[in-house]
Structure formats: structure tokens, C-alpha cells
Amino acid sequence: MTTKRISIIQQAVDVLDCFTGEDSNLSLADLNTMLEFPKSTIHRIVISLLDAGVLYYDQKTQQYSLGTKVLRWGGSLLNRLKIQDIVRSYLESFRNQTGETATLTVLVGLKRMYLAQVESNSEIRMSVELGKLLPLHAGANGKVILAFAEQRLFDQVISEQSLPSLTDTTITDKNQFREELQRIREDGFAVSLGERVYDSVSVAAPLFSISGELVGSIGLSGPVHRFTAEKAREWGPLISKTAKEISRTMVWIPGEHLHSS
């Protein structure tokens, strides 16, 4: 590999590194300020990364963020790291006690992503796609994350975006949704009755790092004929209690991995 190619690759890595800081949404002007190579080079690299799906461009804010390809890479890596050691035993316990699928979800920008699951042993069961970005307004995991998120994230999702209907039971009215999130905060967990996937029921509780940063959620999901809303609510307090227990021992490093303290 030539020195020139190595230099270009390193510059592309430097561009991507800019998105691993506290602010993961950056404009071209931000990148020009943060990086020391020519603006024309930065622009060329950004366009290439955008075309490859490594970066995403928001027309409304005119800012860039990491694209779904990077998130899928990260999801694949995270799936093999210590997050499994921390959470898997809890997920297995939930699965064994309830007979339903237990999941770990993490917050990614204005979306969420399933990072791990322990599937039900039943022939008819819920199964999620790991690494896929999903909306925050539909489903127990998304709602509970949004309910306990910082005000800025809450405002971005609720005030600046629509709440598209995914099923007949998706909450699309913003006032009704705010009331739902308030109930979730009071209960400490969220329940969804087919809001994202038809004929499914889910329950989830928020997961924080040891420093209090919102990481995501843990939850249970199952087919409505077996895992009813009443059963989901019965498990809510235990899931909430367990999430707090996990949170007391977990350090969250955005973009890297979870590890025990």
C-alpha cells in the first residue's frame, strides 16, 4: 500500500474520530475547525464516507453523524465484548422465569438499537434484529429510553419530529405521548401493546451507567396470546429493580463497550 493511500485512510479515520466525542452531530464547519488538513480534503472524504453509508447527513440540521454501517459494525463488535458478560446472565434469568425473549437495547443518537437478546425457547416467540436502528416513540424499550432521556433528546424527538404510525396502536398524538411518558416515569417501566410489531407485548426498564448516564434499556417481549399486557405489567417492577442493580456496576463508554467497574 502506498504512503499516499495510507495518508488518505488515516485522514478518513481522523474524520470519523471527530464523531466519537461528546457532540456526535457535526457540520462541515465543525470538522474544518477540528481537523488540521485542507478543507477540500475534508469535504472530499466526507462525501466519500457519505456515499458509502459510513456517515449520515441530516438535511434539516445540515449536520453529519455516524451512519448505519458504522453502527452495524459497532453492534457486531459489541455483541462479542464484555457487555454480554454483564447483562447476559440477567437476560437468561428473565427468559427462564418468563419463557419469553429478553433483550438489551442501547440509545444511538435519536434512535435505539437492539444489542443483545436471549430468545424464548417456545416455538412461537419474539425475535429481534440486532444492530438495526429503530424509532424511540414506538415500543416499550424506545418509550422508556425517551421517558428518562435528557431534555434535549426529548425535545428533538417530541417537538421537532413527527410520531409516525407503525401499527394501529402506535401513539402519534404528541400530547397523549407526553402523558404516556409521564406515566412511565412514575412507574419506572414501560409497556407496549403492539405499538411497533403487531400481536406483540413488551415491557422494559431504563438502564443507566454507574455515573448516571442513560445507556438504554432491558426488556421482555412475547406474542400477545401468551405474554399478555397484565403479565407484562406484573414483571415491570422486577425488571426495573434489576436494571438498577445492573446500573450500579456498569460503566458506559460511548462508541466502545460496556464493562464492569
C-alpha positions in Angstrom: 0.0 0.0 0.0 1.4 3.4 -1.0 2.2 6.1 1.5 -0.4 8.3 -0.2 -3.1 5.7 0.4 -2.1 5.2 4.0 -2.4 9.0 4.4 -5.9 9.1 2.9 -7.0 6.2 5.1 -5.6 7.9 8.2 -7.3 11.2 7.3 -10.6 9.3 6.9 -10.1 7.8 10.3 -9.4 11.2 11.8 -12.7 12.5 10.3 -14.6 9.6 11.9 -12.8 10.1 15.2 -14.4 13.6 15.4 -17.8 11.9 15.8 -16.8 9.9 18.9 -16.7 13.0 21.2 -19.5 14.5 23.3 -21.2 16.0 20.3 -21.8 13.3 17.7 -23.6 15.6 15.2 -21.2 17.9 13.4 -21.4 20.4 10.5 -18.8 20.7 7.8 -17.6 23.9 9.5 -17.2 22.0 12.8 -15.0 19.4 11.0 -12.9 22.2 9.4 -12.3 23.6 12.8 -11.4 20.3 14.4 -9.1 18.9 11.7 -5.8 20.3 10.5 -5.8 19.2 6.9 -7.2 21.2 3.9 -10.9 21.9 3.7 -11.1 20.5 0.2 -9.7 17.2 1.5 -12.2 17.1 4.4 -15.1 17.7 2.0 -13.9 15.0 -0.4 -13.5 12.5 2.5 -16.9 13.4 3.9 -18.6 12.9 0.6 -17.0 9.5 0.1 -18.0 8.4 3.6 -21.5 9.6 3.0 -21.8 7.7 -0.3 -20.5 4.6 1.5 -23.1 4.9 4.3 -20.4 5.4 6.9 -21.8 8.9 7.5 -25.3 10.3 7.5 -26.4 13.8 6.6 -29.4 15.5 8.1 -30.9 18.0 5.6 -32.8 19.8 8.3 -29.9 20.5 10.7 -27.2 20.4 7.9 -25.1 18.2 10.2 -23.4 14.8 9.8 -23.4 11.8 12.1 -22.2 8.3 12.0 -24.2 6.2 9.5 -25.9 2.9 9.9 -22.9 1.0 8.5 -20.7 2.1 11.4 -23.5 1.3 13.9 -23.8 -2.2 12.4 -20.1 -2.7 12.7 -20.2 -1.5 16.3 -23.2 -3.7 17.0 -21.3 -6.7 15.7 -18.3 -5.9 17.9 -20.2 -5.0 21.0 -22.0 -8.3 20.7 -18.7 -10.0 21.4 -17.4 -7.8 24.2 -18.0 -7.6 27.9 -21.5 -6.3 27.7 -22.5 -9.9 27.2 -20.8 -10.8 30.5 -22.6 -8.1 32.4 -26.1 -8.4 31.1 -26.5 -11.9 29.6 -27.0 -13.7 32.9 -29.8 -11.3 33.8 -31.4 -11.8 30.3 -31.1 -15.5 30.7 -32.8 -15.3 34.1 -35.7 -13.3 32.7 -36.1 -15.7 29.8 -36.0 -18.7 32.2 -38.6 -17.2 34.6 -41.0 -15.9 32.0 -40.4 -18.1 29.0 -40.2 -15.0 26.8 -37.4 -13.3 24.9 -35.2 -10.9 26.9 -33.4 -8.0 25.2 -30.8 -5.3 25.7 -31.3 -2.1 23.9 -29.0 0.9 23.6 -29.5 4.6 22.7 -27.9 5.6 19.4 -28.4 9.3 18.5 -32.1 9.8 18.1 -32.7 6.1 17.6 -32.3 2.9 19.5 -30.7 -0.4 18.7 -31.0 -4.0 20.0 -27.6 -5.1 21.1 -28.3 -8.5 22.6 -31.1 -11.0 23.2 -31.8 -14.3 24.8 -34.6 -15.8 22.9 -37.6 -17.7 24.2 -37.4 -21.5 23.8 -41.1 -21.6 22.7 -41.7 -22.4 19.0 -43.8 -19.2 18.7 -41.6 -16.4 20.0 -40.4 -12.9 19.5 -37.0 -12.4 18.0 -35.3 -9.0 17.3 -32.8 -8.0 14.7 -29.6 -7.0 16.3 -27.9 -3.8 15.0 -30.9 -2.4 13.4 -31.8 1.2 14.2 -35.4 1.7 15.4 -37.5 4.7 16.4 -37.8 5.8 20.0 -41.5 6.6 20.0 -42.8 3.1 19.5 -42.3 0.0 21.7 -41.6 -0.4 25.4 -37.8 -0.1 25.0 -38.0 3.1 23.0 -40.6 4.7 25.2 -38.8 4.0 28.4 -35.5 5.4 27.0 -37.2 8.5 25.9 -39.0 8.9 29.2 -35.8 9.0 31.1 -33.7 10.8 28.5 -32.2 14.3 28.8 -34.5 17.2 27.9 -32.6 18.0 24.7 -33.1 14.5 23.3 -36.8 14.6 24.5 -37.3 17.9 22.7 -35.7 16.7 19.5 -37.8 13.6 19.2 -41.1 15.1 20.5 -41.0 18.7 19.4 -39.1 18.6 16.2 -40.2 15.3 14.7 -43.5 13.6 13.9 -44.6 10.4 15.5 -45.3 8.1 12.5 -47.7 5.3 12.9 -46.1 1.8 12.7 -49.2 -0.1 13.8 -52.8 0.6 14.8 -51.7 1.1 18.4 -48.7 3.4 17.9 -49.2 6.7 19.8 -49.0 9.5 17.3 -50.6 12.4 19.2 -47.9 14.4 21.0 -49.9 15.4 24.0 -51.1 11.8 24.5 -47.5 10.7 24.1 -46.2 13.2 26.7 -48.8 11.8 29.2 -47.7 8.3 28.4 -44.0 9.2 29.2 -45.1 10.8 32.5 -46.8 7.5 33.5 -43.7 5.6 32.6 -41.5 7.9 34.7 -43.9 7.3 37.6 -44.0 3.5 37.2 -40.3 3.1 36.4 -41.0 0.9 33.4 -42.9 0.9 30.1 -45.4 -1.5 28.5 -46.2 -1.7 24.8 -49.2 -3.4 23.2 -48.2 -4.0 19.6 -47.1 -0.4 19.1 -44.2 -1.4 16.8 -44.9 -5.0 15.9 -48.4 -6.4 15.6 -49.6 -9.0 18.1 -46.7 -8.5 20.4 -46.4 -7.2 24.0 -43.2 -5.9 25.6 -42.1 -4.4 28.9 -38.8 -2.5 29.6 -37.0 -0.5 32.2 -34.2 2.1 31.7 -30.5 1.2 32.1 -28.0 3.7 33.3 -24.3 3.8 33.7 -22.7 4.0 37.2 -22.3 7.7 36.5 -26.0 8.2 35.8 -25.8 8.4 32.0 -28.7 6.8 30.2 -27.4 3.8 28.3 -30.6 2.1 27.1 -33.0 -0.5 28.4 -33.6 -4.1 29.2 -36.9 -5.7 28.4 -39.1 -8.7 27.7 -41.3 -9.3 24.7 -43.6 -12.1 23.6 -46.7 -12.9 21.5 -49.9 -11.4 22.8 -51.7 -14.7 23.1 -49.2 -15.8 25.7 -47.5 -12.7 27.1 -50.4 -10.5 27.9 -50.4 -6.9 29.0 -51.3 -7.9 32.5 -48.3 -10.3 32.7 -46.0 -7.6 31.3 -47.0 -5.2 34.0 -46.5 -7.8 36.6 -42.9 -8.2 35.5 -42.3 -4.4 35.3 -41.2 -3.8 38.9 -38.7 -6.7 38.8 -37.2 -5.6 35.5 -36.9 -2.0 36.9 -35.2 -3.3 40.0 -32.8 -5.5 38.0 -31.9 -2.6 35.7 -31.0 -0.5 38.7 -28.8 -3.4 40.0 -27.0 -3.6 36.7 -26.6 0.1 36.6 -24.7 0.2 39.9 -21.9 -1.9 38.3 -21.7 -0.7 34.8 -19.5 1.9 33.1 -20.6 3.1 29.7 -18.0 4.2 27.1 -20.0 5.7 24.1 -18.9 4.1 20.9 -16.8 1.4 22.6 -18.2 -1.1 25.0 -19.7 -1.7 28.4 -17.5 -3.2 31.1 -17.8 -3.9 34.8 -16.3 -1.5 37.3 
